[in-house]
Amino acid sequence: MQRATLASLRDLSARYYDEPVASTQTLADLVGECGSGLDFRPPIYFEYRERVRLGRDVFINSNLMIVGSGVVTIGDHALIGPDARFYTVNHALDVPTRREGWERAFPITLESDVWLGAPSSSAPA
């Protein structure tokens, strides 16, 4: 599913400037939830489309990246600046467990009416 999601995002980013309305609708249909009034600038990247939730009237500037399998919720009227990063995964702190490849995903919520400036990174504690 990740490869299909990444391919869809690559395609909609490539055609955005020729078809901005159709590309925006494709993105809205691709994510788990999306309110009306979405506006974005490509490119955009995330791995788990079903775990991205966008509120109403959200603006996303270029180079958004959402990494990991945790749910990312963007509230209504949120503004996201260019080069924003959401990292939902946290690796084990003890070395033997980390070497086994264990990780945990945590949710990240950007509340309504928040402006996330550029560049920025958000990660679980």
matplotlib code that plots the C-alpha trace (Angstrom):
import matplotlib.pyplot as plt

x = [0.0, 2.9, 4.2, 0.8, 0.4, 3.8, 3.1, -0.2, 1.4, 4.2, 1.7, -0.6, 2.5, 3.6, 0.3, -0.6, 0.4, -1.6, -4.6, -4.6, -8.3, -8.2, -4.9, -6.4, -9.4, -7.2, -5.3, -8.6, -9.8, -6.5, -6.2, -8.2, -10.3, -10.4, -12.7, -13.6, -11.4, -8.1, -5.3, -1.8, 1.4, 3.5, 5.4, 3.8, 4.9, 3.4, 3.5, 0.2, -2.6, -5.3, -3.6, -3.7, -6.7, -7.1, -9.7, -11.6, -9.7, -6.3, -3.3, -0.2, 2.8, 5.4, 7.5, 5.2, 6.5, 4.7, 6.7, 5.6, 2.4, 1.0, -2.1, -1.5, -4.5, -4.4, -7.1, -9.5, -8.0, -4.4, -1.5, 1.5, 4.7, 7.1, 9.4, 7.2, 8.0, 5.9, 7.7, 5.3, 7.7, 9.9, 12.5, 13.4, 15.9, 17.7, 20.2, 19.3, 15.6, 16.4, 18.7, 15.8, 14.0, 11.3, 9.6, 6.3, 4.1, 2.4, -0.3, 0.5, -2.3, -1.9, -4.9, -7.3, -6.1, -2.4, 0.2, 3.2, 6.1, 8.8, 10.8, 9.6, 9.7, 7.1, 7.7, 6.3, 8.1]
y = [0.0, 2.4, 2.1, 2.8, 5.8, 7.2, 6.6, 8.5, 11.4, 11.6, 11.6, 14.3, 16.4, 16.2, 17.3, 19.9, 23.0, 21.8, 20.5, 22.1, 21.5, 17.8, 17.3, 18.8, 16.6, 13.5, 14.4, 14.9, 11.5, 9.8, 10.7, 9.1, 12.2, 15.6, 18.6, 21.1, 23.9, 22.0, 24.0, 22.6, 23.0, 20.1, 18.1, 16.2, 12.9, 10.5, 6.7, 5.8, 7.7, 6.3, 7.7, 11.4, 13.5, 17.0, 19.5, 22.2, 25.0, 23.6, 25.1, 23.0, 24.6, 22.7, 19.7, 18.4, 15.0, 12.7, 9.6, 6.6, 4.8, 7.1, 9.1, 12.7, 15.0, 18.6, 20.8, 23.2, 26.4, 25.2, 26.7, 24.5, 26.3, 24.8, 21.9, 20.8, 17.3, 15.0, 12.0, 9.7, 6.8, 6.5, 3.8, 1.9, 3.7, 0.5, -0.7, -4.5, -3.8, -1.1, -3.5, -5.9, -3.2, -2.4, 0.9, 2.5, 4.9, 7.7, 10.2, 13.8, 16.5, 20.0, 21.8, 24.1, 27.6, 26.7, 28.1, 25.8, 27.9, 26.9, 24.8, 22.7, 19.2, 17.5, 14.2, 12.3, 12.6]
z = [0.0, 0.7, -2.8, -4.3, -2.1, -3.0, -6.7, -6.4, -4.6, -7.2, -10.0, -8.5, -7.7, -11.3, -12.7, -10.1, -12.1, -15.1, -13.1, -9.7, -8.9, -10.0, -8.1, -5.0, -5.2, -5.7, -2.6, -0.7, -1.8, -1.0, 2.7, 5.5, 6.1, 4.5, 5.1, 2.4, 1.3, 1.1, -0.6, -1.1, -3.1, -4.2, -3.7, -0.8, 0.7, 3.2, 3.7, 5.1, 3.4, 5.6, 8.7, 7.5, 8.6, 7.3, 8.6, 6.8, 5.0, 5.5, 3.6, 3.1, 1.5, -0.5, 0.7, 3.4, 4.7, 7.0, 8.0, 10.0, 10.7, 13.4, 12.8, 11.9, 12.3, 11.0, 12.5, 10.7, 9.3, 10.0, 7.9, 7.2, 6.0, 3.4, 4.5, 7.4, 8.7, 10.9, 12.2, 14.0, 14.8, 17.8, 18.1, 21.2, 23.5, 24.6, 22.0, 21.9, 21.3, 18.7, 16.9, 16.6, 14.6, 17.1, 16.9, 18.0, 16.2, 18.1, 16.9, 16.2, 16.2, 14.9, 16.5, 14.6, 13.7, 14.2, 11.9, 11.6, 10.2, 7.9, 8.2, 11.1, 12.5, 14.8, 16.5, 19.5, 22.8]

ax = plt.figure().add_subplot(projection="3d")
ax.plot(x, y, z, "-o")
ax.set_aspect("equal")
plt.show()
